Amino acid sequence: MNILFLHGLESKLSDEKRVILEKYGNVIAPELDYKSNPNMIQHLYDAYQTQDINAIIGSSMGGFSGYYLANSLSICALLFNPALPYRNTIEQIVPINIPINQSLFMRIVLGGQDIIIKAKDNLAFFAQNVVAKTDYAIMIKSDLAHQIPVDVFEEETKAFFKTLCY
């Protein structure tokens, strides 16, 4: 299994979280500069459309990119506090020329204490943008803020791959 991990803004995949993901497969974690590349989704699509990617995991801005990439490549995704409702802080262009095939399954983890990306704003986004063929599992963790602690990451990753039967 190949897992594409998309980190958040000015972040990277920690060694502890990499070890957790490696239990499920090969981890691909490119370094992404969202501020310098407003076409990150197109860049990721071009880079990975012909590769054998089985799951996408993204956090914050990586969750934003992961949402659109998973839908275009028909790949299941685990998204932590995706920055979907916020398009004005960092310019990211959602390409119109890539296919929208729809992901079969998305597990979304939202922090009830997240003041950077509010859970209610993400819920409103999903309410307006439900994709008919996608199954969603939306988890709201009342005590979770924006940063994802290792124990929460491990718990949610395990649940995600259990749903996928891995």
C-alpha positions as CSV (number, residue, x, y, z in Angstrom):
1,M,0.0,0.0,0.0
2,N,1.2,3.5,-0.8
3,I,0.1,6.3,1.5
4,L,0.4,9.9,0.3
5,F,0.7,12.3,3.3
6,L,0.1,16.0,2.7
7,H,1.3,18.1,5.6
8,G,-0.2,21.4,6.6
9,L,1.0,25.0,6.1
10,E,4.7,25.4,7.2
11,S,4.6,21.9,8.7
12,K,5.9,18.4,7.9
13,L,5.3,14.8,8.9
14,S,6.8,14.1,12.3
15,D,8.9,11.0,12.8
16,E,6.3,9.6,15.3
17,K,3.5,10.0,12.9
18,R,5.6,8.5,10.1
19,V,6.2,5.4,12.2
20,I,2.4,5.0,12.7
21,L,1.7,5.3,9.0
22,E,4.5,2.8,8.1
23,K,2.5,0.1,9.9
24,Y,0.0,0.4,7.0
25,G,2.3,0.8,4.0
26,N,4.9,2.9,2.2
27,V,4.7,6.6,3.1
28,I,5.2,9.3,0.5
29,A,5.4,12.7,2.2
30,P,6.5,15.4,-0.2
31,E,7.6,18.8,1.2
32,L,5.1,21.3,0.0
33,D,5.3,25.1,-0.1
34,Y,1.7,26.2,-0.4
35,K,2.6,29.9,-0.1
36,S,4.9,29.8,-3.2
37,N,2.6,27.6,-5.3
38,P,-1.0,28.6,-5.6
39,N,-1.4,25.6,-8.0
40,M,-0.5,22.9,-5.5
41,I,-3.5,20.7,-6.2
42,Q,-2.7,20.7,-9.9
43,H,1.0,20.1,-9.1
44,L,0.0,17.1,-6.8
45,Y,-2.4,15.8,-9.5
46,D,0.3,15.9,-12.2
47,A,2.9,14.3,-9.8
48,Y,0.7,11.4,-8.6
49,Q,-2.0,10.7,-11.2
50,T,0.0,7.8,-12.7
51,Q,1.4,6.5,-9.4
52,D,-0.1,3.7,-7.4
53,I,-1.5,5.7,-4.4
54,N,-4.0,3.8,-2.2
55,A,-4.8,6.4,0.5
56,I,-4.3,10.1,1.1
57,I,-3.9,11.6,4.5
58,G,-3.9,15.4,4.9
59,S,-3.9,17.9,7.7
60,S,-5.1,21.5,7.6
61,M,-3.9,22.9,4.2
62,G,-2.9,19.3,3.3
63,G,-6.5,18.3,4.1
64,F,-7.6,21.0,1.7
65,S,-5.4,19.7,-1.1
66,G,-6.1,16.1,-0.1
67,Y,-9.9,16.6,-0.4
68,Y,-9.6,17.7,-4.1
69,L,-6.9,15.2,-5.0
70,A,-8.7,12.3,-3.4
71,N,-11.8,13.2,-5.4
72,S,-10.0,13.6,-8.7
73,L,-8.0,10.3,-8.3
74,S,-10.9,8.3,-6.7
75,I,-8.8,7.6,-3.6
76,C,-10.0,7.2,0.0
77,A,-8.8,10.0,2.3
78,L,-8.3,10.7,6.0
79,L,-8.4,14.5,6.6
80,F,-7.6,16.3,9.8
81,N,-9.1,19.8,10.2
82,P,-9.1,20.4,6.5
83,A,-8.9,24.0,5.5
84,L,-11.8,23.7,3.1
85,P,-13.9,26.7,4.2
86,Y,-11.0,29.1,4.1
87,R,-9.8,30.1,0.7
88,N,-8.7,33.7,1.3
89,T,-5.7,33.3,3.7
90,I,-3.4,31.4,1.4
91,E,-4.2,31.4,-2.3
92,Q,-4.9,27.9,-3.7
93,I,-6.5,27.4,-7.0
94,V,-8.9,24.5,-7.4
95,P,-8.2,23.4,-11.0
96,I,-11.1,23.0,-13.3
97,N,-9.3,20.8,-15.8
98,I,-8.7,17.8,-13.6
99,P,-11.5,15.1,-13.4
100,I,-13.8,14.8,-10.5
101,N,-14.3,11.1,-10.2
102,Q,-15.2,11.2,-6.5
103,S,-13.6,9.5,-3.5
104,L,-15.4,6.4,-2.3
105,F,-14.7,7.1,1.4
106,M,-13.5,10.1,3.5
107,R,-12.9,10.1,7.2
108,I,-12.9,13.7,8.4
109,V,-11.6,14.6,11.9
110,L,-12.6,18.0,13.2
111,G,-11.4,19.7,16.4
112,G,-14.1,21.1,18.6
113,Q,-11.5,23.5,20.1
114,D,-9.9,24.4,16.8
115,I,-9.9,28.2,16.6
116,I,-7.9,28.2,13.3
117,I,-10.3,26.0,11.3
118,K,-13.6,25.9,13.1
119,A,-15.5,22.6,13.0
120,K,-18.8,24.4,12.3
121,D,-17.3,26.0,9.2
122,N,-16.1,22.7,7.9
123,L,-19.5,21.1,8.6
124,A,-21.2,24.0,6.6
125,F,-18.8,23.3,3.8
126,F,-19.6,19.6,3.7
127,A,-23.4,20.3,4.0
128,Q,-23.1,22.4,0.8
129,N,-20.7,20.1,-1.0
130,V,-21.7,16.6,-0.3
131,V,-20.6,14.3,-3.1
132,A,-23.3,11.7,-3.8
133,K,-21.0,8.7,-4.3
134,T,-18.7,9.4,-1.3
135,D,-19.3,7.8,2.1
136,Y,-18.3,10.2,4.9
137,A,-17.3,9.5,8.5
138,I,-17.1,12.9,10.2
139,M,-15.7,12.8,13.7
140,I,-15.9,15.9,15.9
141,K,-13.5,15.6,18.9
142,S,-14.7,18.1,21.4
143,D,-11.3,18.5,23.2
144,L,-9.2,18.6,20.0
145,A,-7.6,21.9,18.9
146,H,-5.8,22.5,15.5
147,Q,-2.7,20.4,16.2
148,I,-3.2,16.7,16.1
149,P,-1.5,14.9,19.0
150,V,0.2,11.6,18.2
151,D,-2.3,9.5,20.2
152,V,-5.3,11.0,18.3
153,F,-3.4,10.6,15.0
154,E,-2.8,6.9,15.8
155,E,-6.4,6.3,16.9
156,E,-7.9,7.9,13.8
157,T,-5.4,6.3,11.4
158,K,-6.2,2.9,12.8
159,A,-9.9,3.5,12.5
160,F,-9.5,4.7,8.9
161,F,-7.5,1.7,7.8
162,K,-9.8,-0.7,9.6
163,T,-12.7,0.8,7.5
164,L,-10.6,0.1,4.4
165,C,-9.9,-3.5,5.7
166,Y,-6.1,-3.0,6.0
